[in-house]
Amino acid sequence: MVVPITSGSAVPEWGVALVAVVCALGIAGTVVPILPGSLLVGGAIIVWAVVEGTLAAWAVAVGAVLILGAGMLLKYLIPGKRLAAAGVPTLTLLVGGLVGVVGFFVIPIVGVIVGFIVGVFAMELLRLRDPRTAWPATWAAMKASGLSVLIELTAALLATALWGAGVIAT
């Protein structure tokens, strides 16, 4: 038996709770690099809209996907611009990313972060031949990574808040 949240809702209470749990996992996934954060949030909201089937639910889903898409775009553009201004080469970031992927398998959960930092520092050390000049580029890469996470987290929170308003409204 379907127990509606409001008189017009087609989604049962447990369904809304399940979407909320998946959105919470997605929000956590924006910070912890194990889960695909934005994809979980967006996917859960789209499933909710499909089941709900109303124009309002679809408007919420489209709004959430636009917010998440903007967040995904901005999480690369803004930090990338800052890194370019700091003089950190793209090759350094690529090596940092690759070492981060290796680090993920060597040290579960935090290995991505540790690997990224080690990779960027090692690459800058090779390029600049001085640890004192390699460290500022590494620090700039770390700040850019943190900003990237913050941007994606904000987008996931805004999309989830929009969904919450949509649940109340439908």
C-alpha positions as CSV (number, residue, x, y, z in Angstrom):
1,M,0.0,0.0,0.0
2,V,1.3,3.5,-0.9
3,V,1.1,6.0,1.9
4,P,1.4,9.5,0.3
5,I,3.3,12.3,2.0
6,T,0.6,14.7,0.9
7,S,-2.7,14.1,-0.8
8,G,-1.1,14.4,-4.3
9,S,2.1,12.5,-3.8
10,A,2.7,9.2,-5.6
11,V,5.9,8.5,-3.7
12,P,5.5,6.5,-0.5
13,E,7.1,7.8,2.7
14,W,9.8,5.1,2.6
15,G,10.6,6.2,-1.0
16,V,11.1,9.7,0.1
17,A,13.3,8.5,3.0
18,L,15.3,6.4,0.6
19,V,15.9,9.4,-1.7
20,A,16.9,11.4,1.3
21,V,19.4,8.7,2.4
22,V,20.9,8.5,-1.1
23,C,21.1,12.3,-1.2
24,A,22.9,12.3,2.1
25,L,25.3,9.7,0.8
26,G,25.9,11.8,-2.2
27,I,26.6,14.9,-0.1
28,A,29.1,12.8,1.9
29,G,30.5,11.6,-1.4
30,T,31.4,15.2,-2.4
31,V,33.8,15.2,0.6
32,V,34.9,11.6,0.8
33,P,36.3,10.5,-2.6
34,I,34.8,7.0,-2.6
35,L,31.2,7.9,-3.7
36,P,30.2,9.8,-6.8
37,G,28.6,12.6,-4.9
38,S,26.8,14.8,-7.4
39,L,25.8,11.8,-9.5
40,L,24.1,10.1,-6.5
41,V,22.2,13.3,-5.6
42,G,21.1,13.9,-9.1
43,G,20.2,10.3,-9.8
44,A,18.1,10.1,-6.6
45,I,16.2,13.2,-7.4
46,I,15.5,12.1,-11.0
47,V,14.2,8.8,-9.7
48,W,11.9,10.7,-7.3
49,A,10.7,12.8,-10.2
50,V,10.0,9.8,-12.3
51,V,8.0,8.1,-9.6
52,E,6.2,11.3,-8.6
53,G,5.4,12.1,-12.2
54,T,4.2,15.6,-11.8
55,L,5.3,18.7,-13.6
56,A,6.4,20.2,-10.3
57,A,8.6,17.2,-9.6
58,W,10.2,17.4,-13.0
59,A,10.8,21.1,-12.5
60,V,12.6,20.3,-9.3
61,A,14.6,17.6,-11.0
62,V,15.6,19.8,-13.9
63,G,16.6,22.6,-11.4
64,A,18.6,20.2,-9.3
65,V,20.4,18.8,-12.4
66,L,21.2,22.3,-13.5
67,I,22.6,23.2,-10.1
68,L,24.7,20.1,-10.0
69,G,25.9,20.6,-13.6
70,A,26.9,24.2,-12.8
71,G,28.7,22.9,-9.7
72,M,30.6,20.2,-11.7
73,L,31.6,22.8,-14.3
74,L,32.7,25.4,-11.7
75,K,34.6,22.9,-9.6
76,Y,37.0,22.6,-12.5
77,L,37.0,26.1,-13.9
78,I,37.5,28.2,-10.8
79,P,40.3,26.2,-9.2
80,G,41.9,25.7,-12.6
81,K,42.1,29.4,-13.1
82,R,43.7,29.9,-9.7
83,L,46.2,27.2,-10.4
84,A,47.1,28.7,-13.7
85,A,47.6,32.1,-11.9
86,A,49.8,30.4,-9.4
87,G,51.9,29.0,-12.2
88,V,51.2,25.3,-11.5
89,P,51.5,23.4,-14.8
90,T,48.8,21.0,-16.0
91,L,51.3,18.2,-16.2
92,T,52.0,18.6,-12.5
93,L,48.3,18.2,-11.8
94,L,47.9,15.2,-14.0
95,V,50.8,13.5,-12.2
96,G,49.3,14.4,-8.9
97,G,46.0,12.9,-10.0
98,L,47.6,9.7,-11.2
99,V,49.5,9.3,-8.0
100,G,46.3,10.0,-6.1
101,V,44.6,7.2,-7.9
102,V,47.4,4.9,-6.9
103,G,47.2,6.2,-3.4
104,F,43.6,5.3,-3.3
105,F,44.5,1.7,-3.6
106,V,47.5,1.8,-1.3
107,I,45.9,3.8,1.6
108,P,42.1,3.3,1.6
109,I,40.0,6.5,1.7
110,V,42.7,9.1,2.4
111,G,45.1,7.7,-0.1
112,V,43.7,9.9,-2.9
113,I,44.5,13.1,-1.0
114,V,47.9,11.9,0.3
115,G,48.8,10.6,-3.2
116,F,47.7,13.9,-4.9
117,I,49.8,16.0,-2.5
118,V,52.9,13.7,-2.9
119,G,52.5,13.6,-6.6
120,V,52.2,17.3,-7.0
121,F,55.1,18.0,-4.6
122,A,57.4,15.4,-6.4
123,M,56.6,16.8,-9.8
124,E,57.2,20.3,-8.7
125,L,60.4,19.2,-7.0
126,L,61.6,17.6,-10.2
127,R,60.6,20.7,-12.2
128,L,62.0,23.4,-9.9
129,R,64.8,21.5,-8.1
130,D,64.2,23.3,-4.8
131,P,61.8,22.2,-2.1
132,R,61.3,25.8,-1.0
133,T,59.9,26.7,-4.4
134,A,58.1,23.4,-4.9
135,W,56.1,23.8,-1.7
136,P,54.1,27.0,-2.7
137,A,52.9,25.2,-5.9
138,T,51.9,22.2,-3.8
139,W,50.1,24.4,-1.3
140,A,48.2,26.2,-4.2
141,A,47.2,22.8,-5.6
142,M,45.9,21.7,-2.1
143,K,43.9,24.9,-1.8
144,A,42.5,24.5,-5.3
145,S,41.4,20.9,-4.4
146,G,39.7,22.1,-1.3
147,L,37.9,24.8,-3.2
148,S,36.8,22.2,-5.7
149,V,35.3,20.0,-3.0
150,L,33.6,23.0,-1.4
151,I,32.0,24.0,-4.8
152,E,30.7,20.5,-5.4
153,L,29.5,20.2,-1.8
154,T,27.6,23.5,-2.1
155,A,25.9,22.4,-5.3
156,A,24.9,19.0,-3.8
157,L,23.5,20.8,-0.7
158,L,21.5,23.3,-2.9
159,A,20.1,20.5,-5.1
160,T,19.1,18.5,-2.1
161,A,17.5,21.6,-0.5
162,L,15.6,22.2,-3.7
163,W,14.4,18.6,-3.7
164,G,13.3,19.0,0.0
165,A,11.3,22.0,-1.0
166,G,9.8,20.0,-3.8
167,V,8.8,17.2,-1.6
168,I,7.0,19.6,0.7
169,A,5.4,21.4,-2.2
170,T,4.1,18.2,-4.0
